[in-house]
Amino acid sequence: MDDRLEEGTVVGGRYVVDGYLARGGFATVYRAHHDKIGRKLAIKVLEPPSRSTSMEAFQQRFLQE
């Protein structure tokens, strides 16, 4: 199943997804822009921890990101 955000999806009420950039072991990154000022940015969507990962390990990894 493809769980990528589609182009045109609005995130946080103001950021418009322009396309997919990359996926790593911890997150998926999208190209986007602010809908009012047009500023370009990246949106990083963190993946939930796997069943084999403790919440403490997940939090540590999150802080390192």
N, C-alpha and C positions, 0 to 999 in steps of 0.2 A: 504494500500500500504506500502511495506517495503522500507524505504528510507536509509537503512544502507549502509555504504561503504563496498564493497566486499573485501575479502582477496586478496592481491596482488595489490590493487589500490595504485597508487603513488600520494602522496599529496605534493604539493610544489616542485615538481621535484626531491625530494630526500628521502621522507619518505614513506616507504612501509607498508601498513596496514597488520598486522598479524592476526587480529581478533577483534571481538566485546567484550567489557568489560561490559559496563553498560549504562543505560539511566536514567537521572534524569528529574526534571522539567524544566531544563534550557539548558541541553546539552546531547550529546551522546559521550561516551569515547571509544576509540579504542586502542588496543595494536599495536605497530608499531616498526619499526627499521629504522635507517639511512642506505640508500642503499650502501654507500661507506665505512663507518667505522663500521657498524654493531651495533652501540649503540642502546640499547632498550629505548623506550620512550612511552609516551601516547599522543594521539591526542584527543583534546576535541573540538567537533564541536558544536557551539552554535546554538540554535534554533532561528528562527526569532521571533520577538514579535507578539503576537496574536493581533487580531483587537481590542480587549478590553483593551490592554495595551498601554499606552502612550509611546512615544519615550523617554521621560524624565525618566519614571519609568524603561524602558528597559535599558537605559544607566546606571542608578544607580545600577541596579541588575548586570549588566556587570562588573562594577567597583568593586562590592563586591565579585564577583567570583574570 
